[in-house]
Every structure is written in structure tokens, then in C-alpha cells.
Amino acid sequence: MPKITALSMVFQEIEEAGMAVTVADLLNQTGLSLRCVAGHTALGNVIRWVHVSEVGDPTPWLLGGEMLITTNLYGREESTLDDYFGSLKSSGVAAVGYGTGWPGKDVPQAWRTAAIKAGLPLLEVPFETPYIALSEFVAARLAEEREREFESTLAAQAELAASALRDLGEAEIIGRLAQQLHGWAGILDSDGKVVQKTDSAGPGLRAISEAMPRRTPLSPLSASTIAVPGMEAMLIPLGVGPESRHLAVGRSQRFSPLERIFTSTAASLIALSASHRTQVSAPERRARVMVAQAHGYGALLDLYSFPEQAPVNVALVTASHDFSEAELLALEQYVSTQAARYTSVSMFPDQLLIFVQAGERGTVPWERLHRINPATTVGICRDVSPKDIDSGILNATTAARRAAALGENTLDYGMLGGQDKLVSMFGAETRSELSAYAQRLRNKLESEGLEAVTQYLAHNGSLEAAASALGVHRQTLRSRLQRAERKAGFNLASPDDRSVLWLALRD
């Protein structure tokens, strides 16, 4: 029966949200004049409704959690009472009320004995107490609890909104969300990597993180319940597209409808906060270009409060066409979700320079920029000192050029060899000439000589360090180097010769 199943779920949510009335609550209500005559050990049972029934077997019409009232109108046989109370217990009845009917009538001893055997509270309902008063008390108490929860949720939503308006950050928002829910919260990227989490997040968040790549994409800001052992968890996308992040929350109890609404509100605020951080206006873009042109890229970093000593990761994103505003916004919005501090500038219509503070949350998965915009190529230079930012931009440009030449989407400058760097700066002919020169050296020098020259150059011309690396005496290394100079016709005392040799032999 779908209707009954749905009602049962509502009742369960009411109980687990702490909005239920217990048998003890009814007994403590002096105006009802109730008295427990059996089953005192189960006064904590939750009553979710009051129902009157005189039928022989009322269990088909029960949902669980009822206080069932009867006057024993038809004189139930004592021999059937054990089965009667047993079936009520199995159906989840919270308590049985026995209406005495008129003054002086008492609850039969056989009923008391059967109630004790079943472990159900048996309450005497006196003649003077209207049955509807019991229903009204339960309904009023639940309504009060609902109102308190509603007011608490509204207050918490106001605090969340204030956090977003003050731009206190996502960590503050999910922290207040977890506190309100008495659970945990976290933010995951599209592959399930945790980018933010509360201290209370543990196995539940890890389980969702591991399951994320296998999940079917969800509609934006629509909550999905996740099966996590021992708890209830929800997952809400924070945007659209394959790179959308997700808000995850969980706790040991079920979420009430109001708590689900509150969580969706928090997700909306996080999404709006991220969008606000990347809503760069056209005048601001022009201002960034003017600052970079007039005062240099270091001034741009100062403008956006990059620490003087903290290293910076530089990325040059190039495209086969001029970027539109929407494309620039999409790229910046993704970076903003991955980096604690960043800025960008578009000096040319088909290029976007991005600066990210390295360190905690500074490792941006740059390869995903190509997934956001397949027409892009990305060159990266990592851990650049702010005072050397111009060199970092040049290296990122070199990496982007080489990536385009190799047909790669993303390339890190640190992964380039010397010949690759020369090719990017001077063209393929340079690499061809270096390769030919390297081959001539290999033809003229034995492996011992090649190794001696390579180690000498690798240790910046230090005979002692190179000899130690080779495991030979310094004089032995000197002799090998002199032999190599005579055979191949180069001079290790010449900076030009050393540079060409290093570029030719290191790849």
C-alpha cells in the first residue's frame, strides 16, 4: 500500500528529527489524568498518533507508533489477550489505552498481565478524559516541535547567507552547515577529490569520494541520497557540466524535509559564492591589462594580495581562436574552485595568463582546462618566485608552444628537455642540428669520455663533485676530459661550448 508506506516514512522522519511525543510525555500531562498500570519499562516509546479501535484485529490499519485506545466494548476473551498484545507489539504500537467507561471501573488484571508479557505500556484512560484531548495534545506537541525546527532553520539560513555576503569562504559555510545538521560536510570535485571538508568528515565522505567517478551525473542543485553504511548522506551538484563540483553532507540519522531544504540553500550559496568570485567585468579585465602593461606582472600579483615570498604557478592558456567572455569566465570559474588565491589577465585575444598561489590548494589539475574548452592548449611553469614572474611567464609560453607542436593538450615546462626548449624558442632546425652534433660526439668518444663530460657539465664544472658521482679520482676525471676535448674538438673552458654540449647531451 503506497500511501501507508509514504506515511510511515513521514512518521519516521518526525521521530528521527527529535519531534516525537513519548508515553512519558502523555503521563506527565496533568490535564489528561492518565495512569500507567503496566509496562512501566517502555515509557520511552514514541507516540506519533492516537487511534481508537474496537475491532478484533486492528493491525491491518496500523502504521506503527500509535497509542491504541479501546474500551473492550465486545468483551475480548482473556485467552486471546496474549496474541492480541503480541500482534500490537509486532505492528509497532507504542502503548495501549484502556478506557474505563464510567467511574469506578478498573483495568482488568488479565490485560495488565498480557501487557507486561508483551512489554507494552498499558494506560488507564479515565471516564472524564476525552479521547480527542489525547490526539490534540500529540498534534499540538508535534506542531510546536515543527515550528521550533522551522525557526531554527530560518535562523541558520540567515547565518549562512551572511557568511556568503561577507565572503567568508566555503569552509565557513560548510562548517555552519555541518553544525546545524549535527553531521559532517565536504566539497568534492568532479572526480571525487576532496577540496574542502569539516573536521567531522570521515569514512562517509571517503565512501562518497570513491564512488563519485562511477555515479551518473545529477541535475544542478538537486539532492541525491547516497547509500553509506551506518548513515544517511546527500550529494548535491554545485553547477552544470562535467567539471561541476558537489556538496556532500551526512550524519547517522535521517534528514528531515526542512534539513534537506536547508542543505539545498547552502549548496545554492556555495555555487553563488563561487560564481561571484569569477564574475569579472569587462572594465576589470581592461584594468588588469593596464596594470600589467604599465607596472608589470608583479604589480598585478600585489594588487590581488599575493604574498611576496610565496611561490606562484603560472599557466598560459592559448586557443585556436579569440576567447569569448563566456569562455574566459568558464576557465576562471574552474580555477577559482581549485585555488585559494588566483588572478588572470588576457593580454592577447587568444591567450589567458593565470597566476595561482602555490602551496595548500594550489595544485590545480591544469589538464582539465582542456576538458572545459577542447580548443585550448596549456603551458605551465610551477613554483616561480614573484620577483621572477616574467621568467615564469616566458617558460609557460615555451611549454605552451612545445605542447602545440607535439599535439599535446597540457605540458609542464619542468618536463621539457633542453632541446625541446630550444625548439620552442628557435624552431625545429635547432633540434636537428643538436641531434646531429650529439651523434658526432658519440661516434668520436667512448662511453667513458661521454659520461665524464656529461657529469662534469651536470655538476656545473666541479671536478670534485663530478669525480665523486663517477666514483673515480679527480685526476682520473681530468685526464678523461682532456682526452675528450682533443678527440671531439671542443673546449670545456668556453661557456659557449659548454652550453652547446649540455643541450646536445642531456636529451
Secondary structure, 3 states (H helix, E strand, C coil): CHHHHHHHHHHHHHHHCCCCEEHHHHHHCHHHCCEEEECHHHCCCEECEEEECCCCCCHHHCCCCEEEEECCCCCCCHHHHHHHHHHHHHCCCCEEEEECCCCCCCCCHHHHHHHHHHCCCEEEECCCCCHHHHHHHHHHHHHHHHHHHHHHHHHHHHHHHHHHHCCCCHHHHHHHHHHHHCCEEEEECCCCCEEEECCCCCHHHHHHHHHHHHCCCCCCCCCEEEEECCEEEEEEECCCCCCCCEEEEEECCCCCHHHHHHHHHHHHHHHHHHHHHHCCCHHHHHHHHHHHHHHCHHHHHHHCCCCCCCCEEEEEEEECCCCCHHHHHHHHHHHHHHCCCEEEECCCCCEEEEEEECCCCCCCCCCHHHHHCCCEEEEEEEEECHHHHHHHHHHHHHHHHHHHHHCCCEEEHHHCCHHHHHHHHHCHHHHHHHHHHHHHHHHHCCHHHHHHHHHHHHCCCCHHHHHHHHCCCHHHHHHHHHHHHHHHCCCCCCHHHHHHHHHHHCC
